[in-house]
């Protein structure tokens, strides 16, 4: 049996930006402490939600290094180091290992749309370049290519390819992957609206956008299922469905950053080509956040040089929408 990187909820962490679009490291630190306090099980940095595609290599290196330092070994740090250029993905992987990441997240090459043979060669080269465990990331809606179950089976024979974030939404495919790979490949849900269904098939958890907003609840959704309380897990999945839908009402991570800003957590704008939400979508998102009690009451909290407005009330005690 291979190493399991984490069990439960890994937050796909946003990358906070200042108004000049430089990285806001004061907020990065605050968010890390927020997630450590509220039981997030792992942190994914510089992934899709973290706008890894628009970070320079130098920014990516510093962001991963900073995150590793501030997490200080409390939970795994998983660095997004995927690219559609295999040589670049190898270089990023070596860099992330050098600065202390615990594992890597490798998305399928996008735009050039590798064949299944090309995927085997690409991921094989990335795995061979480092000693870290690798989580594959399959998200056909963004990359235009799907990893076939038979390809997973071949990839799972590589020692340090240990898991996949499956965001295809295809449960027949997930079942087939588990059937072919068994204990050689862990599955994580890549879709917040399908977590309990993936767990029921045997997934180990979720890489979550929702966890940026309600980390403790997302952790509990997974943890309760793992402990046999499937009713509580199902209840949480259904309870937060409208919030999940609103967080994907525009291209990720546009809505989740808007939500955090609305909640008084200044994570700033997205970098182009991602732009701000249309006013109607923004208004609906604000309404949903208010329904969940996430922006109805605020208090000031100063962290370093950043003044933060945070919702009052304890996590897990918000009223249901």
C-alpha positions in Angstrom: 0.0 0.0 0.0 1.3 3.4 -0.9 1.6 6.5 1.2 -1.7 8.4 1.7 -0.9 12.2 1.5 -3.9 13.2 3.6 -7.4 12.1 4.5 -10.3 14.6 4.7 -10.4 18.1 3.4 -7.5 19.9 1.6 -8.2 23.5 0.9 -7.4 24.7 -2.6 -6.1 27.9 -1.2 -6.6 31.2 -2.9 -3.6 33.4 -3.5 -4.4 36.8 -1.9 -3.4 39.8 -4.0 -2.7 43.4 -3.2 -4.4 46.0 -5.4 -1.2 46.2 -7.5 -1.6 42.4 -8.0 1.5 41.5 -6.0 1.0 38.6 -3.5 -0.3 39.7 -0.2 1.8 37.6 2.2 0.2 39.1 5.3 -3.1 37.6 4.2 -1.4 34.3 3.1 -0.2 33.9 6.7 -3.5 34.9 8.2 -5.3 32.3 6.0 -2.9 29.6 6.9 -3.4 30.2 10.6 -7.2 30.3 10.0 -7.1 26.9 8.3 -4.8 25.4 11.0 -7.2 26.6 13.6 -10.3 25.2 11.9 -9.1 21.7 11.1 -8.3 21.8 7.4 -6.4 18.6 6.7 -4.0 19.8 4.0 -3.2 22.9 2.0 -2.9 23.0 -1.8 -0.9 26.1 -2.8 -0.4 27.5 -6.3 -3.1 25.3 -7.8 -6.0 26.4 -10.0 -7.8 28.2 -7.2 -4.4 29.8 -6.2 -4.0 31.2 -9.7 -0.9 29.2 -10.3 -1.2 29.7 -14.1 -0.5 33.5 -13.7 2.3 33.3 -11.1 5.8 33.7 -12.3 8.2 30.9 -11.4 9.8 33.2 -8.8 6.5 34.0 -7.2 5.5 30.3 -7.2 8.8 29.4 -5.5 8.4 32.1 -2.8 4.7 31.3 -2.2 5.4 27.6 -1.7 8.4 28.3 0.5 6.4 30.8 2.6 3.5 28.4 3.0 5.8 25.5 4.1 7.4 27.8 6.7 4.2 29.0 8.1 2.5 25.6 8.2 5.5 24.3 10.0 4.8 20.7 9.5 1.3 20.8 11.1 -0.5 19.5 8.0 0.8 18.5 4.5 1.5 21.3 2.0 0.8 20.2 -1.6 2.3 22.3 -4.3 0.7 22.8 -7.7 3.6 22.3 -10.1 1.7 21.2 -13.3 2.4 22.5 -16.7 1.6 21.7 -20.4 5.4 21.8 -20.9 7.0 18.7 -19.4 10.4 20.3 -18.9 8.8 23.2 -17.1 6.7 20.8 -14.9 9.9 18.9 -14.0 11.7 22.2 -13.1 8.8 23.3 -10.9 8.6 19.9 -9.2 12.3 20.0 -8.4 11.9 23.6 -7.1 8.9 22.6 -4.8 10.8 19.7 -3.4 13.8 21.9 -2.7 11.7 24.4 -0.7 10.0 21.8 1.4 6.6 20.8 -0.1 5.2 17.5 1.2 3.6 16.5 -2.1 2.9 17.8 -5.6 -0.3 18.3 -7.6 0.1 17.7 -11.3 -2.7 18.7 -13.7 -3.0 17.1 -17.1 -1.2 19.1 -19.8 -3.7 21.7 -21.2 -4.2 23.2 -24.7 -1.8 20.8 -26.4 -4.0 17.9 -25.2 -1.6 15.0 -24.9 -2.6 11.5 -26.0 -2.9 8.7 -23.3 0.7 7.7 -24.3 1.8 11.3 -23.9 0.2 11.5 -20.5 2.1 8.4 -19.4 5.4 9.9 -20.6 4.6 13.3 -19.1 3.7 12.2 -15.7 6.4 9.5 -15.7 9.0 12.2 -16.4 7.7 14.4 -13.6 7.6 11.5 -11.1 11.1 10.4 -12.0 12.5 13.9 -11.3 11.5 14.0 -7.6 11.1 11.8 -4.5 7.9 13.5 -3.4 4.4 11.8 -3.7 2.5 13.1 -6.6 -1.3 13.6 -6.9 -2.5 13.7 -10.5 -5.3 16.2 -11.3 -7.9 15.3 -13.9 -10.1 18.2 -14.9 -11.3 17.7 -18.5 -13.5 20.8 -18.4 -10.5 23.0 -18.1 -7.8 21.1 -19.9 -9.6 19.4 -22.7 -8.1 15.9 -22.0 -9.3 13.1 -19.8 -7.1 10.5 -18.1 -8.6 7.1 -19.0 -8.9 4.4 -16.3 -6.5 2.1 -18.1 -3.9 5.0 -18.1 -4.4 5.4 -14.4 -3.7 1.8 -13.9 -0.4 2.1 -15.7 0.5 5.3 -13.8 -0.4 3.8 -10.5 2.5 1.3 -10.9 4.9 4.3 -10.6 6.0 4.3 -6.9 5.5 8.0 -6.2 2.3 8.6 -8.1 0.0 7.9 -5.2 -3.3 9.7 -5.8 -5.6 11.6 -8.1 -7.8 14.6 -7.7 -10.7 13.5 -9.9 -12.8 16.4 -11.2 -14.3 14.7 -14.2 -17.6 14.3 -12.4 -17.9 10.8 -13.9 -18.7 8.3 -11.2 -18.5 5.4 -13.5 -14.9 6.4 -14.3 -14.1 6.8 -10.6 -15.5 3.3 -9.9 -13.5 1.9 -12.8 -10.3 3.6 -11.5 -10.8 2.1 -8.0 -11.5 -1.3 -9.5 -8.3 -1.3 -11.7 -5.9 0.4 -9.2 -7.1 -0.7 -5.8 -4.7 0.5 -3.1 -2.1 1.7 -5.6 -4.0 5.0 -6.2 -6.0 7.1 -3.7 -8.9 9.1 -5.0 -9.9 12.7 -3.9 -13.0 14.4 -5.1 -12.3 17.5 -7.1 -15.9 18.6 -7.0 -17.4 20.1 -3.8 -20.9 19.1 -4.8 -20.0 15.4 -5.1 -17.9 14.7 -2.0 -20.2 12.3 -0.2 -20.8 10.4 -3.4 -17.1 10.1 -4.0 -16.5 9.0 -0.3 -19.1 6.3 -0.7 -17.1 4.9 -3.6 -13.9 4.9 -1.5 -12.4 8.3 -2.0 -10.1 9.6 0.8 -11.4 13.1 0.8 -11.7 16.3 -1.2 -9.5 19.1 -2.6 -11.9 21.8 -1.9 -12.8 25.4 -3.0 -15.6 25.5 -0.4 -13.1 25.0 2.4 -11.8 28.5 1.8 -15.1 29.7 3.1 -16.2 27.1 5.7 -13.1 25.0 6.5 -14.4 23.4 9.6 -17.6 22.3 8.0 -15.8 20.9 5.0 -13.5 18.9 7.3 -16.5 17.6 9.2 -18.3 16.6 6.0 -15.4 14.2 5.4 -14.6 13.3 8.9 -18.1 12.3 9.9 -18.3 10.0 6.9 -15.0 8.4 7.7 -16.3 7.8 11.3 -19.4 6.1 10.0 -21.9 9.0 10.5 -23.0 9.2 6.9 -26.2 10.9 7.9 -24.3 13.9 9.2 -22.0 13.9 6.1 -25.0 13.8 3.8 -26.7 16.6 5.8 -23.7 18.9 5.4 -23.3 18.1 1.7 -27.0 19.1 1.1 -26.9 22.1 3.5 -24.0 23.7 1.7 -25.1 22.9 -1.9 -26.4 26.4 -2.6 -23.2 28.0 -1.3 -21.2 25.5 -3.5 -23.2 26.4 -6.5 -22.7 30.1 -6.0 -18.9 29.6 -5.7 -19.0 28.1 -9.2 -21.4 30.6 -10.7 -18.4 32.1 -12.6 -14.9 30.8 -13.4 -13.0 29.6 -10.4 -11.5 31.3 -8.4 -13.4 34.5 -9.3 -16.4 33.8 -7.0 -14.5 32.4 -4.0 -12.2 35.5 -4.0 -15.3 37.7 -4.2 -16.9 35.8 -1.4 -13.9 36.2 0.9 -13.7 39.9 0.1 -17.4 40.2 0.9 -16.8 38.4 4.2 -14.2 41.0 5.2 -11.2 39.0 4.3 -9.2 41.1 1.8 -7.8 38.7 -0.7 -8.0 41.2 -3.5 -8.7 40.7 -7.2 -7.8 37.9 -9.6 -5.1 38.5 -12.2 -6.2 38.8 -15.8 -7.5 37.1 -17.9 -9.8 36.4 -14.9 -11.9 39.5 -14.2 -14.5 40.7 -11.7 -17.9 39.1 -11.6 -20.9 40.7 -13.4 -23.0 42.8 -11.0 -26.0 40.3 -11.1 -23.8 37.3 -10.2 -22.0 39.3 -7.5 -25.3 40.4 -6.0 -26.6 36.8 -5.9 -23.3 35.6 -4.3 -23.6 38.3 -1.7 -27.2 37.2 -1.0 -26.2 33.6 -0.6 -23.4 34.4 1.8 -25.8 36.5 3.8 -28.3 33.5 3.9 -25.5 31.4 5.4 -24.8 34.0 8.1 -21.3 34.6 6.6 -21.5 38.4 6.3 -24.4 39.4 8.4 -22.3 40.5 11.4 -18.7 41.6 11.4 -16.0 42.5 13.8 -12.6 44.0 13.1 -9.5 42.1 13.6 -6.0 43.3 13.0 -3.4 40.9 11.7 0.0 42.5 11.2 -0.5 45.5 9.0 -3.8 44.1 7.6 -7.2 45.1 9.1 -9.6 42.3 8.6 -13.4 42.2 8.9 -14.5 38.7 10.0 -17.9 37.3 10.6 -18.9 37.0 14.2 -20.2 33.8 15.6 -18.4 30.5 15.9 -17.9 28.2 13.0 -20.4 25.3 13.0 -23.1 27.5 14.6 -24.2 29.3 11.6 -27.9 29.2 10.8 -29.0 27.0 7.9 -30.1 28.8 4.8 
